[in-house]
Amino acid sequence: MTDAVLGAVFEELLKVVTHVISKSLKFKSELEKLKSTLDSITPLIQEIERLNIALNIPEQETAKLKEELFKGMELVRKCSERKCCCFKKVNYSDKLIKLNRSIERICRVDMLTQLIRDNKKILEKVEEIGFNIQTELITDNKKILEQVEEIGVTVQTELMTDNKKILEQVDMQTELIRDNTKILEQVEEMGVNIQTELIRDNTKILEQVEEIRKKIDRDGGVSNRVEFDGPCLVPDPPEITPGLDAPLKELRTELVKDDGMQVIVVSAPGGAGKTTLVKKLCADNEIKDKFRENIFFVNVSKTPDVKLIVQRIFQHKKCEMPTFQTEEATINDLERLLKSIGQKAILLVLDDVWSESLVQKFKFNLPNYRILVTSRYVFPQFGSGHKLKPLDYEAAMILFRSSVTPQDGEPYFFDENLAKKILRVCKGSPLALTVVGRLLCGEPAAVWQSKVKEWDQGKSIFISGTELLVCLQSSLDALDEEVRECYLDLGSFPQDQRIPITALIDMWMELHEWVEDGLSVITYLHQLSNRCLVNLVMARKNGSDDGFYNDDFVTQHDLLRDLIIHQSKSEPVEQTKRLIIDISENKFPKWWSKQKQNPIHARLLSISTDETFSSVWYNINAPEVEVVVLNIRTTEYTLPNFMENMGKLKVLIVTKYGFHPTELSNYSLLGSHYISSLKKIRLEQVSIPSFDVQMNNLQKISLVMCNVGQAFRNSNFQISDAFPNLLEFEIDDCNDLEKLPDGMCNIVSMKKLNITNCHKLSRLPEGIGKLVKLEELRLASCIELSELPEMVAELSNLKLLDISGCLSISKLSTQVGKLRSLEMLCMRGCSCCILPQSIMKLERLNVVKCDAATATQWKPYNLYLPNLKVEVLKDDINLNWLRKHHF
């Protein structure tokens, strides 16, 4: 095998690598790095072969390199196989990385030694010709050897992870080979004139070596000078960084273009890999080519010192530091320093920033000056930024596999099925995967099985990794007390599910005195979203400025929810503010099943049950509970009797997750006089048998995707008797609702009636005019509703009317002009609806929201309604507003 010609073996490996890259996506990143290395050393291989022939050097001297190349061909062919499980893929990935390093090391060390030997042979050949090489030539050759050896030694260890620096060194070796080849040719061809030419060429070599040394120093290579390790040097990224190729490409594109944003913010929760991404980006060849020695990496942290940051930049540039008197003077000095760099591109990396105002201080009006920020916050002032997502399954498995593998070989134990369960616990968090991987590194199967069992039973992952707990806990500690209290309530809802904003409004307004209305809830949610603690999804850009949030929701990162649960369990059950319970396979917590139970003082009670739950309850003594959240997965569910003992209960939220509604039993207990404080009920995906329960103090009821037709038809007494003091009635996406009961018109206390997305609703009660206190009537997307009753004109206090998407309404009532209190009319998608002349009498009408076609009908009325503003809503491409089932 070693008798093969080096060049032929090398060329064959390069062909195999190129072929596999073009035909398969597997190992693409590792193979591209290997190809880059092979491309860069191609001149080196060619010149070595030429020198070997010229100097009659046996091919056995390159046997080690050829052996590695043969191994490489075999490995790359295995990587191209179609069937490759995740375990093998990680193993092959590690082997490709090691192969790349091995080839780099041989070319950097062994081939460098061979070049030194060849240089000596050249001198011997010169002496055989019979000429006396001058002392200057001998001295220069010694300098060449000493400097080459020095570069070889200094570079060997510290350039392991930097491909560009390695390639620069290989380029240096290639130049040296080329010049020595010229020397050899000149010795053989020029005879007597060799002395002068050889001296000149060696002088050039010395100049090239010195230039290479300067280039290596300038571009971040290794130097024997201690002061090069500047305080703003970019730390090396980890060797294994799966899942970052796509965001790295996006950031690289943004940074290298000339007209990009000056400030780019990378946002994600703690431990998501922001810093790793930025380190890897700064090591990218395109970025280094653009910014060269002007990349400044600064860790900011939670309590930044501006003077210290600027001081480090001055030290890094080896500039004399002025005396920083004030922070303003410090920033001015930094601006002068950066201006002195001239037109060269500058990249300032501010890592782990907690304040938007800090970034603003470092903004200067300089060409080619960019600021790259990592933060747990979103800074809207600098645009939407880049939000780093959790790792997908494949990337998470690669990182976890790497974390459990010791540096000296294969993991002591690895089971892919257990690893899959661990990945579910870690929720795609790089920090969690790394912490858990270190925990299990070197451990036997029994330890793996024990840990997985603990986590399956609900034990917190945060107990295992203090680093993980501290990292995520710091994000919560940075919140204001009011925002933090609201955020902790989100643990009441299941993971991987949308949390309706309307549900949060209902519960927060009762639990927290500082929450006044829906607008304040949106304000708090924006703060949480800007801190990457939730993902806030507003259905339409202009859809919620009128206080209607039925289509809006938030989601939260599963690992952050686990942190909330962990915190709630850190207190004794009797003392916790939030009692969050998950029941799986009818297994109740041990404390709950005890016969004797101390009173629980929680104000919020959340109970989640799975598909096997039997609705057989133990008693619970929780007299202080004000909000109950029931998360259901069964098709039949019985409300627990212990709710009768909750005399302070104000809000009940029942949500069924799955495809089909749940049949709700024991509904009558909601009429118990023991829970007469109940003010708000929200039912989602629930079949309601009837409304034969009187709730005198109920102020709001929300029915979402419920089966309500039977309840309206079969109730034994008027719905107005069931809810005599109701203020708000919301019915959304209830597909069996064909008409409203006439008795609803007798709830004269009602102020808001919202019936949306009920596609079978064909008419409204004629007596709707009795709702004299009604201020808001929404009928959006009731596509079968053909007209509004004439009695609608009697709603003298109506301020908002929404008929958007009511495609069957062909005209408004001629009496609509009597709605003298009407301030807002929403009629998007109603271009076929004819406007009556009485529209001119709506003197208080300030806003009409509609589409462009409908807006043309309002132009003739501008003269009569001078204060009217017609807002043309653009078509929303975003389909997040569409109602989806919970799964």
N, C-alpha and C positions, 0 to 999 in steps of 0.2 A: 504493500500500500504506500510506503514511504518513498518508493522508487519513482512515483509519478512526478511529473514536472510541476513545480510550485504554481506557476502561472496558470496552468491548465486546471488544477484543483481549485484555485481561487476563483477563476472565471466560471467554473461549473457551479460553485456555491452561490455566486452572485446571481446567476441565471435562475437557480432554484428559488432563491429568496424573492426575486422579482416576480417570478411566475406565481408563487403562492399569494403574494400581496395582491396581485391583479385578479385572482380567482376566488379569494376567500376573505371574509371580514374578521375571521378569528385571528387573534394575536397580531392584529394590524399594527398597533402602536409599537409592540416589541420588535416586530419584523422590520418596520420602517426605520427604527433606531439602528438595527443591525445593518440594514442596507446603507444607511448614512455612513456608518463606520467603514464598511467595505468600500464604498465609493471614495472615501477620503484617503484610504491607504492604497488604492490602486496604483498611483505613481510610485509609491514606496516598493511595492511588490515587483513592479516592472524593472525598476532600477537595480534592486537587489539581484534579480536574475541576470541582468546585463553585467553587473560587477562580478558575479559568481563565474560567469563564462570567461570574462576578460582575465580574471585572476586565477582561473582553474580551481575554484573552490568546490569541494564535493557537495552534492545536494543533501547529504545527510545532515548538514548544519541547519537546514530549514525543516527537518523532520518534525520537530515539535509543533511548528506552525501548521504544517500540512496535516498532522494528526488532528489538530483542533478543527481544521477546515472540513475534514472528512466527517468528524463527529457532528459538525454543524449541518452538513447535508442530510445526514440521517435524521437529526432532530427536526429539521424543517419539514422533511417529508412526512414525519409522524404528525406534525402539527397540521398538515393539510388533509388528514383523514377526516371523513365526514362525521363519524360518530366520536364525540368527545364529551364526556360528562364534565360537570363543573369542577370536580375534584382534579381530574386529569388536566383540565384547562389551566387551573392555578399552578399545578406542578410543572407543566410545560412552559408556562409563563416565566416561572422562576429559572428554569433551565436556559431559556433564551437570554434572559438578563445575564446569567453567569457566563454564557458563551460569549456574549458581547464584551464583557469585562475581560475574559481570558484573551481574546484576540487583541484587544487594546493593550493589555499588559505585555504580551509577547512582542508586539510591534514597538512598544515604548521602551522595553528593557532589553530583550534579546537582540532585536534588530539593531538597536542603538549600539550594543556591544560589538556586533559584527561590523558596523560602520567604522567604529574606532580601530578595529583590527585591520579593515581594508585600508584605512588611512596610512597605517604603518607599512602595509605591503606596498602601497604606492611609493612611499619613501625608499623602500628597499629597491623597487624597480628603477627609481631614479638613479640610485647609486650604481646599479648594474650597468647602466648606460655609460657611466664613467665620469659624471659631472659632480663637482663639489657644490652642494647646496649651501648657500651662504647662511651665516649664523642667524640673520634676520628671518629667513624662511623656517629654520628649525624652531626658533623661538615662537614664531607665529603659529606653527603647527601645534606646539605644546599648548599655547593659549586656546587654540581651537578645541583640543582634546579636553583641557581642564574645564572650559566653559560648557562644552557639550555634556561632560560628565556631571558638572554642577547642576545644569538644567535637568538632566535625567534624574538625578537624585531628588532635587527639590520638588519636581513635578510629580514624581511617582506616586506618593501617598495621597496628596491633597487634591489631585485632579481626577480622582476616581469617578466622581459623580457629575462632572461638568464636561459634556461632550464637546462643546465648542473649544474649550481650552485644550482638550486632548487633540482635536483636529488641528489647532494652531501649532501644537508641538510637532505633529506629524508633518505639517507643511514645512516646518523648519528643517525636519530631517530630510524631506524630499529635496529642498533647495541644496542641502549639504551634499546629498548623493549626486545631484545634477552637476554641481561644480567640481566634485571629485572625479566624476566621469570625464568632464572636460580636461581635468588635469591628466588623467590616464591617457586620453586620446592625444593630448599634446605631447606627452612623454614619448609615445610611440611614433608620432607623425612629424614632430617638429625638430627632434634631435637637439642640435646645438642651441637653438633659441628657447629651449624649455625653461631655462632658469628665470628669465625676465617674466615670461608669461605666467609661470607658476607662482611667483611672488605676487604678481598683480591679482591673480585669482584668489589666492589665500587672503590677501588683504580684503577683497570683496566679501569673502566668507566671514571674516571677522566682523565686518560691518553688518552683514546680514544677521549674524548671531546676536550682535548687540541690539539691532533693530527688533529682532524677535523677542529678546528679553524685555525691551521697553513695551512692545505690543502686549506681551503676556501680562506685564504689570498693569498696563493701562486698561485692559479689558477684564480685569478681575482675576488674573491668574496668580500663581504662587511666586513670591519673591523671598529672598533671604533677609529682607529688611522688615524688622518687627513692626514699624509704623504703618505698613500697608494695611494691616487688619483694622480698618477704620471703624469707628463706632456706628456708622450707618450702612455697613456692609450687609447685603441681603443674605439672610441665613439660607443654608441649603435646604431644599424641600426633601421630604421623605422619599426613599427610593420607590416605594409602592404608593401610587396615587390614583387609584381607579375612579372612574366616573367624572373626571375633571376635564376631559378633552373638549367637550362641547362648550362649557362656559369659558374655558381658556381661549378657545378660538374666537368666541364673541368679544372677549375683552381685548385680545390681541388686535382684532380688526378695528376696534374703537380707538385703541391707543396709537396705532401706526398711521391712521389717516390724519391728514393735516387739518381738516375742518371739524374734528371731533370735539366733544364736550371737554372743557378744561378739568372739571371734577367728575370722576366716575366713582360711584359708591357700590360696593358689593355688600349686600345685606343678608343676614340669616341668623337664626338663634345660635347661642353658644355651642361650640363643638360641632358645627356643621361643615367645617373645612375651609372657611374663608381665608385664613392666614396661609394654609397650605396651598390654596389656589394661587394666591398672590406671589408666594415664593416661587412656585413653578413658573408663573408668568414671567417673573423677572429673570429667570434662568433661560427663557426662550431666546433662541438665536435672533429672531427678528427684533425683539424688544432690545436685546443687548446691542445689536447693530445700530439701532436708532438712537438709543440714549447713552450707550457706551459707559464712560466713567461717571456719568451724571445721574445715577440712580441712588436715591437716598431712602433707606428703609428705617422708619422710626416707629417703635412701639409706643403708643400714646397712653393706653390704659384709662382707668376710670377717673383718676385725679391727675390730669396732665399739668406739666410745668413748661410753659412756653419758652422761658429762658433756657431751660435745660435742653429742650428740643433743638433750638437754634444753636446752642453751644456745641452740640454733637455734630451738627452739619458743618460748622466752622472747623471743628477738629478733623472731620472726615476729609475736608478739602485742604487741610494743613495750612489754613490761613490764620493770620494773627487775629486773636479774638479781641474785639473792643470791650470796654466795660459797659455791661448792660445795666443801665440805670432804671428804666421802666420797661414794661411789657411793650408799649408802643414803640419805644426806641429800639427794642430788640427786633421787632418785626421789620422796622425800617432798615436796620443793619442787614437783615437777611435778604431783603429785596435788593439792596445794593450788591450783596455778594452774588446773587443769582444773575443780576444784570451784567456783572463783570464776566460771566461765562460766555457772553455774547449770543450768537445765533444758534448755538448748540442746543439740542433737545435736552430737556430736564424732566425727570420723573421723580416726584416726591410721593413716597408710599407712607400713608398714615394708617397704622394697623391698630385695630381695637379702639375706635373712636366712639365716645359716648355723647358727644355734644356737637350739634350742627354749627354752633357759633365758633367752635375751635377751627373747623375747616375754613370758615369764612375768613379768619385772620390770615391764613396762608395763601389766599388768592391774590395774585399780582397780575398786572396787565403786561405780561411778557409773552413774546412769541415762542412757540414750541415748548411751553411749560404746561405740564399735566400733573394732576393730583389724583392718586388712586387711594381710595378709602375703604377700609373694612369696618363693619359696624354691625351690632345687633339691632340697630335702628335703621329705619328708612328716612332719608332726608329729602323731603319733597322739593326743597328749594333747589336741589341739584338734579332734578328730573326723576324719572321712575327708577333709574338705577338697574342693577342686576341682582335678582333674588336667587340665592343658591338653594337648590332643592335637595331633599334627602336622596341618598344613594338608591339606585334601583337594585333589584335582587342580584344581578350578576356582579355589579361593582361591589356590593356589600359582601358577597361571598369571597371575592378576591381579597378584600381588605381584612376580613375576619380570618381567612386562611393564613394570610401573611402574619397577623398578630399572634396566632397560636404557634407559629413556626419559630423555633429558636434559630439564632444566627448560624449555628454550626450544622444544620441539617434538617431532616424531616421532623414533623411534630410527633411527640410521644404517642399521641392518640388523636384520631380525627374520624368522626362519624358524620356523614353528610346529612342524615335525617335529623340528628340532634342539632347540627349546625343550622338547618333550616328553621327549627324552632327558636334557636337563639337569635337568628336574624329578625324574626317577628318581634321579639322582645326589644331589640335594639332600634327598631323603627327607622332604619336607614341612616342613623346618626353615626358619622365617622368616629367621633369621640367615644360613644357607647360601644361600638364594635371593637375599638382598640383597647378600651379598658377591660371589657369582658374577655377579649382575646388574651390579654396579658394575665388575667386572673386564671384562665384555664390552660395556659401554656405549660407544658410539662406534666399536666395532671392526668391521672389514669381515667379509664372509662367511668368508674364509679362516681368520681367527682363530677364529671360532665352530667351524668344522669341525675345526680342529686340536685345540681343547680337548676337544670331544666325543670325538674319536678317542682322545685320551690317556686320558680317563676310561673309555671302553669297554674299553681294554686293561688296565685295572686301576690306572692311576696315581691316586694319592690326591688327593682334592679339597682336602685340607688344605694342600697345597703352594701352592695358589692363594690362600688367604685366611688370613693370619696371625691376623686378628681371630677367625675361626672356630676355629682351632686353640687359641688362648689361652683362649677362652671354655670350650670343652669339656674341655681339658686340666686346667683348674683344678678341675673336678669329680673327676677321677681323683687329682689331687695331694692332695686333702683326705682321701682314704681312708687308713685304717691300712694299714701295709705288708702285713699278712696278708690283709686283705680285698681289697686292690688286686691281689695276686698271684692270688687266686682269680678275681677279676673278669676279669682279662686272659685267663684260660683259656676264657672264653665265646666268644672269637673262633674257636674250633675248630669251631663249629657254623654252618651256613649262615644267611644272613639270612632274615627273614620266617618262621622255623620255631620250633616249640616245642622247648624243651630239657628233656628229662625230668630231674626232680630225682634219680631213681635213677642216671642216668648220671653226674651231677655227684658224687654220693656215691662212686661207684666210682672215679672218677679223682682227686678231691681227697684221698681218704683215702690214696692211694698217692703223690701228688705232694707233699703238704704235711703235714708232721709235726704241725702244730697242729690239723689236722682229725681228730678222734677218732672221730666216728660221724655218723649221719644228723642227729641233733639239732643238732650244731654246724654242719652244712651249712645247715640251716634258719635258724639264727641269723645266719649270714653273709648269706644271701639276703634276710632281713628287713632287714638293714642296707643292702644295695644297693637294695632296694625303697623304703626310706624316703628314699633319696637320688635317687630317680627314675632310677636307672641300669638297673633291670630292672622288669618287671611280673611279680610273683609271683602265681600262680593256684593256690590250694589248693582241691581238689575239694569237700571237705566241711568245714564248720567243726569238726566233731569227728572227722573221718576220719583224721587223721594223728597223733593223740596217742599212738598205740601203735607208732610207728615205721614205719608202712606208707605209702610215698609214691608208689606206682606210678601213681596217677592225677593227680599234681601236676606242674607244669611252670613254667618261666619263659620270658618272651620279652624281647628287648632291642630298643632303638631302632636302626634300621639305621645311622644316622649314627654312633652310639657304637661299633657294631661296626667301622665303617670306621676309626674312630680307633684301635681296638685293632690292626687290621691295619697301619695306618700306623706305629704304634709298633714292631710286630714287624719291619717292614722297615727301620727306622731303624738297626738294628745289622747288622753283617756276617752273612751266612748261617751261617758257621761258629761264631759266638759267641752267636747268639740262643737264648733259653730256649725259645721257642715257634716252631716252624717251621710256618707256616700257608700252604698252597699251594692255589691254585685253578687247575684245568686245564680250559681251554675249547677245544673242537675239536682235541684232542690236541696242543695247543701247550704244551710244557713250558717252565719258566723256563730262560733261557739257561745259568745256572750249572749246572743239573742235567744238561743234555745234553752238557756237556764231558766229554772222555775221562778226564782226570785230575781228581780231586776230593779236596779236603782233608776230613778227618773233621769231621762236624757234631756239635756238643755239645748240641743241643737235647734237653730231657727230654720234650717234648710234640710230636708230629708229627700234623698234620691235613692230609688230602688230600681235596679236593672235586673231583669230575669231573662232566661234563655228559652229556647223552643220546647224544653222539657218541663217547664214549670207547671205545677199542678194546681196553683192558686190556693193551696192550703197554708194558712198563715199562722205564725206564732204571734202572741201579743207583744206589743211594744208600748212603753210608757214614755211618751214624748210630748208633754203638755205645752212646750214652748214653740213647737213647729209652726211656722207661718207659711212656708211654701213646700209643697210636695210635688216631686217630679217622678213619674212612673214611666219607665222605659220597657216596652213589652215586645215579645216576639211570638207569643202563642196566639192562636186564632180564637181562643176563649180566655176570658180573664175576669176574675172576681175582685172587685175593690175590697181592700182589707177593712175589717170591722174596727181595727184599732184607730182608724181615722176619726171615729166618733168622739174619741177622747182628746182630740186636738182642738181645744176651744179657741185657739188663736189663729187657726188656719185661715189664710186669706186667698191663696192662689193654689190651684190644682192644675197640673200639666200632665196629660196622658198622651203618649205617643206610641203608636204601633209601628214597628220596623219590619218590612217584608212586603209581599205583593198584595195580600188580601187583608181587609179590615178585621179587627177583632170584635167578637161579640162580648159586649160589656155587661157584666152582671153586678147585682147589688148596687145599682145606680141610685136606688131610693135613699141610701144612707146620706146622700148629699143634702137631703132635705131635713136631716136631723137638727133639732134645735140646739144640740150640743156644739155644732159647728156653724152657728148662725153668723159667724164673722166672715164666712167665705164670700169673696168679692169678685174673683175672676176664675173662669174655667176655660181651659184650652184643650180640645180633644182633636187628635189627628189620627186618621185611618181607624175610626171606631164606628161600629154599628150601634145606633141608639134605638132601643125598643120603643120608648115613649118619653114624653116630657111631663108625666104625671107626678111630678115632685115639685113642691113649692119651695122656692129659695127667695125669701123676701128681701135679703140684703145683697143679692147678686147684682153686680154692676156691669159685668162684661162677660159674654160668652163667645168663644171662637170655635167654629166647626170647620176643620180642614180635611178634605178628602174623606168625609164621613158619609155613611148611609143614613140620611135624615128623612127621606120621603115617608117611610113607614111611621116614624115618630110623629110627623106633622099630621098624618092621616088618622092615626089610631089613638091619639091622646083623648082621655075621657073628659078633660076640662080644658078651658081656653089657655093658650100659651101665655096670654097676659096674666092669668092667675098664677102660672108657674114662675114668671119673672116680673112681678108687678113694678119693680123699681129699676129695671134694666136701663142702662145708659148707652151701651154699645152692643150691637149684634153683628157678628162677622160670619159670613158663610162663604167659603172659598173652595172651588173645585169639587163641589158635591154633585156628582153626575146624575143622581136619581131625584134631584129637586126639580119639579115641574112647575109648581106654583107655591106661593106663600100662603099660609093660613090667614083668613080674614082677621082672626083674633090678634094677630101681630099689630094691627092698626090701633089696638086699644092700649098698647104700652106707651102711654102718652109721655112718659118720662124720657123716652129714647132720644138721644142726641146724634148718634151715628148709626147708620144702617149701611153696611158694606156687603154686597152680594156680587162676587166676582168669579169669573171662569165657570159659571154654572150654565153649561151649554144647552140644557133642556128647559131652562126656565123660560116660559113663554109669555107670562103676564104678571103684573103686580096687582095687589088688591085695590079695588076701587076706592076703598076708604082710607088710602094712604095719607090723604089730606088731614086726617085726625092727629097725625104726629106733629103737632104744632111746635114742639121744641126741637125738632130735627134740624141739625145744622149741616150734616154731611150725608149725602146719598151717592154711593158708588155702585154702578151696575156694569163695570168694565167687563168686556168679553163675554157677555151673555148673548150669544149670537142668535138665539131664537126669539129673543124679546122683540116684539114687533112695534110696540108703542109705549109711551108713558101715559098713564091715566090723566084725564083732565084735572083731577083733584090734586095733582102734584103742584098746581099753581097756588094751592092753599097753604103750602109750606112757607109761611111768611118769614121764618127764621133761617131758612136754608142758605148757607154761605158757599157750599161747594156741591156741584153736580158733575158726575163723571159717567159719560155714556160711551167712552172709548171702546172701539171694537164691537159695538152693538150693531152689527151689519144689517139687521132687519128693520131698524128704525128708519123710516123714510122721511119723517118730518117731526118737528117739535110742535107741541101743543100751541095753539094760537093764544092761549092764556099764559104762556111762559113769562110774559112781561110783568106778571104780578109778583114774580120772585124778586121783590125790591131789595132784599138783603144779599142776593147772590153776588159773590165776589170773584169766584173762579168757576170756569166751565171747561171741562176736559172732553174733547170729542175727536180724538185721533181716530182716523179710519172711518170717518163719517161724512165723506165727501158727497154721498147721495142724500144726505139728510137736508131737507128744505128748511130754511130759517124763516119764521113768521115775522111780519112787520113789527110785532110787539116787542121784538128784541131791543128796539130803540129805547124802550122804557127802563132797561136794566142799568140804572144810573150808577150803581155801585160796582158794576162788573169791571174788574181791573185786568183780569188775565184770562185769555182763551188759549188753551193748549191743544194743538191739532197738527195735522199733516199739511203739506204744502197745498194739496188740492182743496182741502176744506178751508184753508186760510183765504183763498180767493173769494169765497162767499162773504167774508167779513169786511172786505174792502169798502163796499158801499155804506157801511155803518160807521166808518171812522169819523165822519162829520158829526154824527149824533152822539157818539161815545168818545169824546176827545181823550179821556184818560185810559182808554182801553189799549192793552198791549197784547198783540197776537203772537204767541210763541210757536214757531214752527219746529216741531221735534224731528230730528233726523232719524233715519231708520237705524235700528240697533242690530248690528251683526251678532253681538254677543247673545248667546242663547242660555246663559245662566239663569235667566228669569223663568225659564220653562219649569213647570212643576214636575218634580221627579219623586219617585217612590224612595223611601228609606230602605236600605238593605241591611 
